[in-house]
Amino acid sequence: MRKPKITVIGGGTGIPVILNSLRHQNVDIVAIVTVADDGGSSGELRSVMQLVPPGDLRNVLVAMSDMPKFYEKIFQYRFNENDGALAGHPLGNLIIAGIAEMQGSTYNAIQLLSKFFHVTGKIFPASEQALTLHAIFQDGHEVIGESQIANYKGMIDYVYVTNAYNDDVPKASRKVVESIMESDMIVLGPGSLFTSILPSLVIPEIKEALLKTPAEIAYVCNIMTQYGETEHFTDSDHVAVLNKHLGKDIIDTVLVNIEPVPKGYMDNHQFDEYLVQVDHDFKGLTKQVKRVISSNFLRLENGGAFHHGDLVVEELMSLIKGHGL
């Protein structure tokens, strides 16, 4: 029997949690990963080598691989801040950059490393060129660059992307549109709304595919609001922003965590970008989506509030079965 095909779109530290749990299910997985990161190690490497930023791809590669923990530790090792030109670079980023140079593109490098690390499923950068994220704020001010957006005080109205190194219209990587059209389910997030999820969705070819695909589209809403992006947002506000950018109410199902984060639990020094728990607006959600799944998706770890991948995937698999797939 054909296995259900699930495509996950996003970036940052959010989607690896879902992908790592999904890889243990009897499904075909595709990960479409944002390529607009211009900060930290990824930002340095993309500016020096004009390549697709490797950081988010590195984390997805690890999440979908069966590599032993020791290999993962090596791949994720980050050089010390006193290591000169190497300071702050994860070893995995340098490996991806080197293989991208050898193979002619980051896309090719990820396909090779997927075989090398026995990845379950397929990993595609959203575009084969690095993208620049532009944010237009409600006061009309424009901020250019993903890493700069949180620094401007104001509410974001909308975002769009341009190619970082030429004036061509941003295009989806090969096989991305095909994957979206052939999927039984598309999962958006979890992850930073404006800087991890939307940079891929606003690529014209990806946006068009999402509007046309017969797949069930599910959104895993964030647990915490985020400084400089979603301050004071409810879960309904998150969905409204996604629908606004796509030009239509396309989300079928939204998964929201309703388990409270214990008061005073968050380590605000370590997780300084996360503010307060996202408020639940069930009424607002039901006006925009067909199905709201409100449950306990919370995982508390090291002073942070995260999604529990297994609990989210359990609900996704129930959805798939409910559709008879």
N, C-alpha and C positions, 0 to 999 in steps of 0.2 A: 504494500500500500504506500501511496505517496505521503511523505512526511509534510506536515504543515510548514509553511515558510513564513518566518517572522523577520522583519527588517527593523532594526533599531537605529534611530537617528539622534545624534547629539555629540557631546564631547565632555571635556572636563573630567571630574572624578565621579560623576553621576552614572553614566551608562555602563562603565565597567562592572559596577555592582550587579546590574541586571543581567549583563552578558555572561558573567561568571556563573550565575545560577541557571540561566537558560541553556548553557552548554551541556548541562546534565539531563536535559529533557530530550525527548525523541522528536526534535524539530530541526529544520534547516534554518540556520541563522545567517543574516547579513548585517554587518555593522557599517553604517555610513557616518563618517567622522568629520567634524568641523575642521576647516583649514584656515581660520582667520586669526589664530593666536599670534600675537606679535610681542609678547612679553617674555621675560626670563630667558632661559636657555633656547627655547624654540624661536623667540624673537631674534636672538643673536645669530643663530644658525641660518635662519631664513634671510636675514639681511646680508650676511657674508657670502652665502652660497646661492641665494635666490631660489631656495627650494621650499616645498610645502612644509610647514612647521611639523616637526616629528612628535612633540610631546603627547598630545591626545592620542595619536596613533599608537605610541609606545604603550600607554596604559591599556588600551583596548587589546593590543597584541598579547599582553600579559594575562588579561582577564579571560581571553578565549583560548589560551594555550594550556596544554597539560604539562608544561615544563616543571621540573622539580623545583621546590622552594629555593634551593641553593642557586639554581640558574636564575631564578627570578630576582634573587637578592643581588646577584652580579649585574644583571641587566638594568636594574633600577638604582644601582649605586650612584650616588651624587658626589662629585668631587668637592673637596673642602674649599671654603671661601678664600683661603690663602694659596690656592693652587694656580695663581696667575691666569693665563688665558683659558684654562680648563675649569676655573672656579664656577661652581653652581651647575655645571653640565651633568646630567645623568648619563652614565655610560651608554645606555640604550639609545639616547638621542644621537650620540656620536656614531654608533654602529649604523643606525638608520641613515644618517647623513652620508656616511662613507659608502654604503651599499647603493644609495640613491645616485651618487656620483658615478659609481661603477656601472650601474644598470641603466643610467640615463634618466631616471625619474623616481620620485618617492613612491608612486603607484607601483612600479615594478619592484622596488625594494620591499614593500609590504607583502607583495605576493610571494616573493622568495622567502622572506622571514616567516611567513605563515606556514610554509612547508617545513622549514627548518625547525620551528617550534611546535609542530603538530597542532596547528590551530583548528578548532572545531568551528566550521563555517567560513564565511568570506568577510574580508575587511577591505573597504574602499574609502579612500579620502573623498570627501564630497566633491572636490574639484581637483584637477591635476595641476593647478597653479595655485600659489599662495594668494589668498584674498585679503583685502583690507576692509574692515568693518567701519561703517559710518553711522553715527547716531545723531538723529535730529531730535532736539529737545522741544518741549512744549512752548518754550520762549523763542523758538526759531534758531537757537544756537546749534552749530554742528561740531561734533567731536569726531576726529578721525583716528582710528586705531583702537582695537579691542582693549588694550592695556590702559588706555587713557580715559575710558568712558566713566568709570566709577569716581574719577577725580572731579567731575563737574557737578556742581550742586543744582539739581533740577530733575524733573520727571521726563523720561524718554517718551517721545511721541511715536517714532518708528525708526527702524534700522534698514540699511541696505548694504550691499557689498559691491566692490569693484575689484578687478584684477590688480594685484600689487605691482606688476612690472610691465604692463602694457594697457592699452585702452580698449581691448576687446571686451565684449560682453562676457561675464563669467559663465562658464559651462560646467555641467556635471561631468564627473569622471566616467570613463567607459563602464558599462554594465550597471551604473547606478539607476538610471531611469527604468531599464529592463527589470531590475530587482524590485523596484517599487511597484511596477505594473503587475508583476507575477506573484506578489506577496499575498498571503491570506490575512496577515495583520501587520500594521505599521505601528511601532511604539516610539513615541516622542518623549525624550527625557528618561529619567530626571536629569536636571542640570540647570545651570544659569540660563534664565529665559532669553535675555537679549544677547548674551555673548557665547553661549554653548549650543543652543537649539536653533534659534532663528538664523544665524549666519548660513546654515545649510539650506533652510527652507526658503530663503529669499533668492537663491540661485534660480533664475527663471525656469530652466528645464525641470528642476526638482519641484518647484511650486506647481507647475503645470501637471506633472505626473501625479502629485498628491491630490489635485482636483479631479483627476480622471480615474485613478486606481479604484477597483472594486473592493480593495482590502478594507477590513475593519481598522479604523485609526483610533489608537488609544494614547492618552496623554497621562504620564505619571507626574503629578504635580509636586512641586518642591515642598519640603517640610518647613523650612525657615525662609523668611524674607531676606533679601540680600542688599547690602549697602550699595548705594549708587545705581541700583537697578529696579528693585521691586519693593522699596520701602512702603509700608502701609497696604500692601496688596493682599486681597483675599484670593482663595483658589479660583473663584469666578473671574477675578481680574486677570489672572494668568491666562485662562482660556480665551478671554475676550481679546487679549493682545495677539495670541496665535491666530485666531480667526480673522482679526483685522488685517494682519500681514498676508494671509492667504486669500483674502477677499471673499470668504464664504465660511459659513459654520460647517467645518469639515470634520471636527472631532466627534466620534461616535461615543466613546467611553472615556471618562476621566477617573483616575484612581487617586483618592486623597487620603492622607493619614489623619485620623482623628484622635489618635493616642496622644495625650498631653506630654510635652517635654517637661520634666520636673523643674520646678522653679529654682533658679540659681545653679542649675546643672551645667549649662554651657560654659566652656572655657573661653571667655571673650578675648583673652590674649592670643590664644592659638587660633581661634576661629573668629577673627575680628570682623570679617565681612558679613557674617550672619547675625541678624538682629533679633527678631522675635518670631514666634511660631506663626505660620500663615493661618489667618482666620478662615473658618469654614462657612461658605455661603451657599448652602444647599439649594435655596430658591433661585439664586442667580445662575447656578450651574445648570439646573433643569431647564432653564429657558434657552440654553445654548447647546446642550448635548443630549443624546438619547438615553444615556445610562451613566449613573454616578455610583461608583463603588467606594463607600466610606468604610474604612477599616483601620486596624492597627498594622501599619507598615514600618513601625519605628525600630531602629537599632541604635542603642546608645553605646558609644565607645570612645574612650580617651577624651572625655569632655566635649564630644561632638554628637550631633543628632543626624543620623543617616537613614537611608532606606534599607530595610531588611530585604535583600535580594530574593531570598527563597519565598517570603510571604507575598511579594509583588508578583513573582513568576507563577506562584500557585493560582493567583487570581487570573493572570493572563492565560494560563492553560485551561482554566474553567471556561473562560470566554471562548477560546478556540473550540473546546468540546461542545459548548452550547451552540456553536455555529455548524456543528456536525462535521468538523474537519479532522 
